[in-house]
């Protein structure tokens, strides 16, 4: 699903226009992005948890030349699904 799909579903469920729905979806996504930039843990009950974790530095390879390339340390976002959306086998 892409963002426009979410906008359409919110508009249909709430009985509002897609323009108003897009504003609401953008506001939620921007709030999530801002919280992640600050390194905050985001917990959405029944959905899951987003956590910003540090990523170690390392050595990668250029696939064309095979040369080693240093990868600097950074941060990455991890998602752990909630019990209600976990898939069972």
DSSP file (Angstrom, degrees, kcal/mol; ACC not computed):
  #  RESIDUE AA STRUCTURE BP1 BP2  ACC     N-H-->O    O-->H-N    N-H-->O    O-->H-N    TCO  KAPPA ALPHA  PHI   PSI    X-CA   Y-CA   Z-CA
    1    1 A X              0   0    0      0, 0.0     2,-0.2     0, 0.0     0, 0.0   0.000 360.0 360.0 360.0 140.6    0.0    0.0    0.0
    2    2 A X    >>  -     0   0    0      1,-0.0     4,-1.6     0, 0.0     3,-0.8  -0.599 360.0 -93.9-107.3 172.8    1.2    3.5   -0.8
    3    3 A X  H 3> S+     0   0    0      1,-0.3     4,-2.5     2,-0.2     5,-0.2   0.872 123.2  55.5 -55.7 -42.4    0.5    6.8    0.9
    4    4 A X  H 3> S+     0   0    0      1,-0.2     4,-2.4     2,-0.2    -1,-0.3   0.832 104.1  55.2 -63.8 -30.7   -2.4    7.6   -1.5
    5    5 A X  H <> S+     0   0    0     -3,-0.8     4,-2.2     2,-0.2    -1,-0.2   0.902 108.8  47.1 -65.2 -41.1   -4.0    4.3   -0.6
    6    6 A X  H  X S+     0   0    0     -4,-1.6     4,-2.6     2,-0.2     5,-0.2   0.922 111.3  51.6 -64.7 -44.3   -3.9    5.3    3.1
    7    7 A X  H  X S+     0   0    0     -4,-2.5     4,-2.4     1,-0.2    -2,-0.2   0.918 110.7  48.8 -58.5 -44.9   -5.3    8.7    2.3
    8    8 A X  H  X S+     0   0    0     -4,-2.4     4,-2.4     1,-0.2    -1,-0.2   0.908 112.0  47.8 -63.6 -42.8   -8.2    7.2    0.3
    9    9 A X  H  X S+     0   0    0     -4,-2.2     4,-2.6     2,-0.2     5,-0.2   0.899 112.2  48.9 -67.4 -39.9   -9.1    4.7    3.1
   10   10 A X  H  X S+     0   0    0     -4,-2.6     4,-2.6     2,-0.2     6,-0.2   0.926 111.9  49.9 -64.1 -43.5   -9.0    7.4    5.8
   11   11 A X  H  X>S+     0   0    0     -4,-2.4     5,-1.6    -5,-0.2     4,-1.4   0.919 113.6  45.4 -60.9 -44.2  -11.2    9.7    3.6
   12   12 A X  H  <5S+     0   0    0     -4,-2.4    -2,-0.2     2,-0.2    -1,-0.2   0.921 115.7  45.6 -66.6 -43.6  -13.7    6.9    3.0
   13   13 A X  H  <5S+     0   0    0     -4,-2.6    -2,-0.2     1,-0.2    -1,-0.2   0.877 120.3  38.8 -69.0 -37.6  -13.8    5.8    6.6
   14   14 A X  H  <5S-     0   0    0     -4,-2.6    -1,-0.2    -5,-0.2    -2,-0.2   0.608 104.1-125.1 -89.9 -12.5  -14.1    9.3    8.1
   15   15 A X  T  <5 +     0   0    0     -4,-1.4     2,-0.2     1,-0.3    -3,-0.2   0.873  68.2 123.6  70.4  36.5  -16.5   10.6    5.4
   16   16 A X      < -     0   0    0     -5,-1.6    -1,-0.3    -6,-0.2    -2,-0.1  -0.738  67.3 -84.6-121.6 172.0  -14.2   13.6    4.6
   17   17 A X     >  -     0   0    0     -2,-0.2     4,-2.2     1,-0.1     5,-0.1  -0.322  34.5-117.6 -73.4 160.0  -12.5   14.8    1.4
   18   18 A X  H  > S+     0   0    0      1,-0.2     4,-2.6     2,-0.2     5,-0.2   0.818 114.7  58.9 -66.2 -29.9   -9.2   13.3    0.2
   19   19 A X  H  > S+     0   0    0      2,-0.2     4,-1.8     1,-0.2    -1,-0.2   0.942 109.5  42.0 -64.7 -46.7   -7.6   16.7    0.6
   20   20 A X  H  > S+     0   0    0      1,-0.2     4,-2.0     2,-0.2    -2,-0.2   0.884 114.3  52.8 -66.5 -37.7   -8.5   16.9    4.3
   21   21 A X  H  X S+     0   0    0     -4,-2.2     4,-2.7     1,-0.2    -2,-0.2   0.904 106.8  51.8 -63.7 -41.4   -7.5   13.3    4.7
   22   22 A X  H  X S+     0   0    0     -4,-2.6     4,-2.8     1,-0.2    -1,-0.2   0.884 107.4  52.9 -64.2 -37.9   -4.1   13.9    3.1
   23   23 A X  H  X S+     0   0    0     -4,-1.8     4,-2.1     2,-0.2    -1,-0.2   0.925 111.9  45.9 -61.4 -43.8   -3.5   16.8    5.5
   24   24 A X  H  X S+     0   0    0     -4,-2.0     4,-2.2     2,-0.2    -2,-0.2   0.927 113.8  47.5 -66.2 -45.4   -4.3   14.5    8.5
   25   25 A X  H  X S+     0   0    0     -4,-2.7     4,-2.7     1,-0.2     5,-0.2   0.916 112.3  50.3 -63.0 -43.3   -2.1   11.7    7.2
   26   26 A X  H  X S+     0   0    0     -4,-2.8     4,-2.7     1,-0.2    -1,-0.2   0.898 108.8  52.7 -60.6 -40.6    0.8   14.1    6.5
   27   27 A X  H  X S+     0   0    0     -4,-2.1     4,-2.0    -5,-0.2    -2,-0.2   0.919 111.5  45.6 -62.8 -43.5    0.5   15.5   10.0
   28   28 A X  H  X S+     0   0    0     -4,-2.2     4,-2.2     2,-0.2    -2,-0.2   0.940 114.4  47.5 -65.0 -47.0    0.7   12.0   11.5
   29   29 A X  H  X S+     0   0    0     -4,-2.7     4,-2.5     1,-0.2    -2,-0.2   0.890 111.9  50.1 -63.4 -39.2    3.6   11.0    9.3
   30   30 A X  H  X S+     0   0    0     -4,-2.7     4,-2.6     2,-0.2    -1,-0.2   0.886 109.2  51.7 -66.7 -37.9    5.5   14.2   10.1
   31   31 A X  H  X S+     0   0    0     -4,-2.0     4,-2.0    -5,-0.2    -2,-0.2   0.905 111.3  48.0 -64.1 -40.6    5.0   13.7   13.8
   32   32 A X  H  X S+     0   0    0     -4,-2.2     4,-2.2     2,-0.2    -2,-0.2   0.924 112.2  48.6 -64.5 -44.7    6.4   10.2   13.5
   33   33 A X  H  X S+     0   0    0     -4,-2.5     4,-2.3     1,-0.2    -2,-0.2   0.915 111.0  50.2 -61.8 -43.8    9.4   11.4   11.5
   34   34 A X  H  X S+     0   0    0     -4,-2.6     4,-1.5     1,-0.2    -1,-0.2   0.904 110.6  49.6 -62.5 -41.1   10.1   14.2   14.0
   35   35 A X  H  <>S+     0   0    0     -4,-2.0     5,-2.6     1,-0.2     4,-0.3   0.904 111.1  49.2 -64.9 -40.9   10.0   11.8   16.9
   36   36 A X  H ><5S+     0   0    0     -4,-2.2     3,-1.3     1,-0.2    -2,-0.2   0.876 106.3  56.1 -67.0 -36.4   12.4    9.4   15.2
   37   37 A X  H 3<5S+     0   0    0     -4,-2.3    -1,-0.2     1,-0.3    -2,-0.2   0.861 106.8  50.7 -61.8 -34.0   14.8   12.2   14.4
   38   38 A X  T 3<5S-     0   0    0     -4,-1.5    -1,-0.3    -5,-0.2    -2,-0.2   0.508 120.4-113.9 -80.6  -3.9   14.9   12.9   18.1
   39   39 A X  T < 5 +     0   0    0     -3,-1.3    13,-0.2    -4,-0.3    -3,-0.2   0.653  62.4 155.4  82.6  16.5   15.6    9.3   18.8
   40   40 A X      < -     0   0    0     -5,-2.6     2,-0.4    -6,-0.2    -1,-0.2  -0.428  45.9-118.5 -78.6 151.6   12.3    8.6   20.5
   41   41 A X        -     0   0    0     10,-0.1     2,-0.6    -2,-0.1    10,-0.2  -0.747  25.5-152.7 -85.5 132.6   10.6    5.2   20.8
   42   42 A X  E     -A   50   0A   0      8,-2.6     8,-2.8    -2,-0.4     2,-0.6  -0.942  11.9-173.7-114.0 117.5    7.2    5.2   19.1
   43   43 A X  E     -A   49   0A   0     -2,-0.6     2,-0.7     6,-0.2     6,-0.2  -0.945   7.7-175.7-115.5 118.4    4.7    2.7   20.4
   44   44 A X  E >>  -A   48   0A   0      4,-2.9     3,-2.7    -2,-0.6     4,-2.2  -0.907  30.6-128.4-111.9 101.2    1.4    2.3   18.6
   45   45 A X  T 34 S+     0   0    0     -2,-0.7    37,-0.0     1,-0.3    -2,-0.0  -0.187  91.7  13.2 -53.9 133.1   -0.7   -0.2   20.7
   46   46 A X  T 34 S+     0   0    0      1,-0.1    -1,-0.3    35,-0.0    36,-0.1   0.324 128.9  57.2  83.0  -8.2   -2.0   -3.0   18.6
   47   47 A X  T <4 S-     0   0    0     -3,-2.7    35,-3.1     1,-0.3     2,-0.3   0.733 102.7 -97.3-116.0 -59.8    0.3   -2.1   15.7
   48   48 A X  E  <  -AB  44  81A   0     -4,-2.2    -4,-2.9    33,-0.3     2,-0.4  -0.978  28.6 -78.6 161.7-172.5    3.9   -2.2   16.8
   49   49 A X  E     -AB  43  80A   0     31,-2.4    31,-2.6    -2,-0.3     2,-0.5  -0.978  22.4-156.4-127.5 133.7    6.9   -0.3   18.0
   50   50 A X  E     -AB  42  79A   0     -8,-2.8    -8,-2.6    -2,-0.4     2,-0.4  -0.936  18.7-178.1-105.7 130.1    9.4    1.8   16.0
   51   51 A X  E     - B   0  78A   0     27,-2.6    27,-3.1    -2,-0.5     2,-0.6  -0.993  23.8-137.4-131.8 136.3   12.9    2.2   17.6
   52   52 A X  E     - B   0  77A   0     -2,-0.4     2,-0.3   -13,-0.2    25,-0.2  -0.835  31.1-177.1 -91.5 122.5   15.9    4.2   16.5
   53   53 A X  E     - B   0  76A   0     23,-3.1    23,-2.7    -2,-0.6     2,-0.1  -0.898  28.6-107.6-121.6 149.3   19.0    2.1   17.0
   54   54 A X  E     - B   0  75A   0     -2,-0.3     2,-0.5    21,-0.2    21,-0.3  -0.463  29.0-145.3 -71.5 147.3   22.7    2.9   16.4
   55   55 A X  E     - B   0  74A   0     19,-3.6    19,-1.8    -2,-0.1    -1,-0.0  -0.959  16.6-124.3-115.1 131.2   24.3    1.2   13.4
   56   56 A X        -     0   0    0     -2,-0.5     2,-0.1    17,-0.2    19,-0.0  -0.274  24.4-109.5 -70.2 156.4   28.0    0.1   13.6
   57   57 A X        +     0   0    0     16,-0.1     2,-0.3    13,-0.0    15,-0.2  -0.448  50.8 154.4 -76.8 161.7   30.6    1.2   11.1
   58   58 A X  E     -C   71   0B   0     13,-2.2    13,-3.2    -2,-0.1     2,-0.5  -0.924  42.7 -84.2-166.6-170.0   31.9   -1.4    8.8
   59   59 A X  E     +C   70   0B   0     -2,-0.3    11,-0.2    11,-0.2     2,-0.2  -0.974  39.1 179.6-119.6 126.9   33.4   -2.3    5.5
   60   60 A X  E     -C   69   0B   0      9,-3.4     9,-2.8    -2,-0.5     2,-0.4  -0.575  21.1-122.4-112.4-179.5   31.4   -2.7    2.4
   61   61 A X  E     -C   68   0B   0      7,-0.3     2,-0.6    -2,-0.2     7,-0.2  -0.985  14.9-123.9-129.6 139.9   32.3   -3.6   -1.2
   62   62 A X     >  -     0   0    0      5,-2.8     4,-3.1    -2,-0.4     5,-0.2  -0.711  23.4-146.9 -74.5 119.2   31.7   -1.8   -4.4
   63   63 A X  T  4 S+     0   0    0     -2,-0.6    -1,-0.2     1,-0.2     0, 0.0   0.786  92.7  48.8 -64.2 -26.2   29.8   -4.4   -6.5
   64   64 A X  T  4 S+     0   0    0      1,-0.1    -1,-0.2     3,-0.1    -2,-0.0   0.936 128.5  17.5 -75.9 -47.9   31.4   -3.1   -9.8
   65   65 A X  T  4 S-     0   0    0      2,-0.1    -2,-0.2     0, 0.0    -1,-0.1   0.677  90.4-129.6-102.3 -19.3   35.0   -3.0   -8.8
   66   66 A X     <  +     0   0    0     -4,-3.1    -3,-0.1     1,-0.3     2,-0.1   0.469  55.9 149.7  81.1   0.8   35.1   -5.1   -5.7
   67   67 A X        -     0   0    0     -5,-0.2    -5,-2.8    -6,-0.1    -1,-0.3  -0.379  52.3-110.5 -67.7 144.9   37.0   -2.3   -3.8
   68   68 A X  E     -C   61   0B   0     -7,-0.2     2,-0.4    -3,-0.1    -7,-0.3  -0.562  33.5-165.5 -74.9 139.7   36.4   -2.1   -0.1
   69   69 A X  E     -C   60   0B   0     -9,-2.8    -9,-3.4    -2,-0.2     2,-0.2  -0.995  19.7-123.5-129.0 128.5   34.4    1.0    1.0
   70   70 A X  E     -C   59   0B   0     -2,-0.4     2,-0.6   -11,-0.2   -11,-0.2  -0.522  19.5-152.4 -72.0 136.6   34.2    2.2    4.6
   71   71 A X  E     -C   58   0B   0    -13,-3.2   -13,-2.2    -2,-0.2     3,-0.1  -0.950  16.4-136.1-109.2 118.6   30.6    2.5    5.9
   72   72 A X        -     0   0    0     -2,-0.6     2,-0.0   -15,-0.2   -13,-0.0  -0.298  26.1 -97.1 -72.6 156.5   30.3    5.2    8.6
   73   73 A X        +     0   0    0    -16,-0.1     2,-0.2     1,-0.1   -17,-0.2  -0.347  59.1 145.1 -66.2 155.4   28.4    4.6   11.8
   74   74 A X  E     -B   55   0A   0    -19,-1.8   -19,-3.6    -3,-0.1     2,-0.3  -0.820  43.7 -82.2-162.9-158.3   24.8    5.9   11.8
   75   75 A X  E     -B   54   0A   0    -21,-0.3     2,-0.3    -2,-0.2   -21,-0.2  -0.936  32.5-172.4-127.8 151.4   21.3    5.3   13.0
   76   76 A X  E     -B   53   0A   0    -23,-2.7   -23,-3.1    -2,-0.3     2,-0.5  -0.960  23.1-119.1-140.5 158.0   18.6    3.1   11.6
   77   77 A X  E     -B   52   0A   0     -2,-0.3     2,-0.4   -25,-0.2   -25,-0.2  -0.855  25.2-166.7-102.5 131.8   14.9    2.5   12.4
   78   78 A X  E     -B   51   0A   0    -27,-3.1   -27,-2.6    -2,-0.5     2,-0.4  -0.901   5.0-153.9-114.8 146.0   13.7   -0.9   13.5
   79   79 A X  E     -B   50   0A   0     -2,-0.4     2,-0.5   -29,-0.2   -29,-0.2  -0.980   7.0-169.9-122.6 131.0   10.1   -2.0   13.6
   80   80 A X  E     -B   49   0A   0    -31,-2.6   -31,-2.4    -2,-0.4   -33,-0.1  -0.970  25.4-131.9-117.9 114.7    8.7   -4.7   15.9
   81   81 A X  E     -B   48   0A   0     -2,-0.5   -33,-0.3   -33,-0.2   -34,-0.1  -0.295  20.9-115.3 -67.2 148.9    5.1   -5.7   15.0
   82   82 A X    >>  -     0   0    0    -35,-3.1     3,-1.2   -38,-0.1     4,-0.8  -0.289  31.6-100.6 -75.3 167.4    2.5   -5.9   17.8
   83   83 A X  G >4 S+     0   0    0      1,-0.3     3,-0.5     2,-0.2    -1,-0.1   0.834 118.6  60.5 -58.6 -34.9    0.8   -9.2   18.7
   84   84 A X  G 34 S+     0   0    0      1,-0.2    -1,-0.3     3,-0.0   -37,-0.1   0.730 112.3  35.5 -70.5 -22.2   -2.3   -8.3   16.7
   85   85 A X  G <4 S+     0   0    0     -3,-1.2    -1,-0.2   -38,-0.2    -2,-0.2   0.388  85.5 119.6-114.2   4.5   -0.5   -8.0   13.4
   86   86 A X    <<  -     0   0    0     -4,-0.8     2,-0.4    -3,-0.5    -3,-0.0  -0.437  61.0-129.5 -67.6 143.1    2.1  -10.8   13.7
   87   87 A X        -     0   0    0     -2,-0.1     2,-0.3     2,-0.0    -2,-0.1  -0.778  17.7-152.9 -95.4 136.6    1.8  -13.5   11.1
   88   88 A X              0   0    0     -2,-0.4     0, 0.0     1,-0.1     0, 0.0  -0.786 360.0 360.0-106.2 154.0    1.8  -17.1   12.2
   89   89 A X              0   0    0     -2,-0.3    -1,-0.1     0, 0.0    -2,-0.0   0.429 360.0 360.0-101.2 360.0    2.9  -20.0   10.1
